[in-house]
Amino acid sequence: MALKNTLSLNGITQQELNLIKEIAGEHLTMSSKFELYSNQCQDQQFKQMLKQSSQDAKTTATNLINSIQ
């Protein structure tokens, strides 16, 4: 499941901002790993699930990053 939209993050603390950046980075890492795993997978149904998970993680990271800009 992906974060489909940006968030309104007015009034957050620096610590909260840093945590959001960390979470976004972790989602980018997850996206890369899911993509790597999908490329190594033979089962087409599992491969598609991993590709979708990769895209969802990337979408979430992008929307988090856009929310803090």
N, C-alpha and C positions, 0 to 999 in steps of 0.2 A: 504494500500500500504506500502510495507516494503522497507527499505534501503537494497538493494541486495548485495552490495559490501562495502568493507572498503573504507575510504577516505584518501587522502594524506593531512595530516595536518601539514606540515612543516611550521615553521615560525609563528605559532599562539601565541597569548599572553596568559599569565596565566589566565586572566579573561575569554578569549574565551575557554580555556581548562576547566575551572571550569563550564562554561555554558554547554559545551558538556557533561560533567559528570552528571550534573543536568538533562539534557534532557534524557540521557540514563537511569537514575534512574526513571524518570517519565514514560518512556516507559515500564520498568519492572513492575511498579505499574499498568499501563494500562493492561498489559498482564495478571497479576494476577486477576484483576477485571473482564476482559472479560472471563477468564476461570471459575471464580466463577459464573458469570451470566449464562454461557453456561450450567453449571452443574445443575442450577435451572430451566432451560427452558424446556418446554414440546414440543414446536413446533420444529420439526426436521430441517426445513430449517433455522430458526432463530438460533437454536443451532449451526448448522454448520457455519453460518456466524460469530457468536461470537467466535467459536474455531479458525477460520481462522484469525480473528482480533487479537486474543491472540497470535497466532504464528507469525503474521506479526510484532506486537509490540516487541516481544521477539527477532526476527531476527534483527530488527532495533537497539535495545539496544545492542545486541551482536556485531554487526558491528561497532557501534559507539565506544564501549569499545575497540574493537580490533584496531580501528584506532588510538587510543591515546596511545597504548602500544608500 
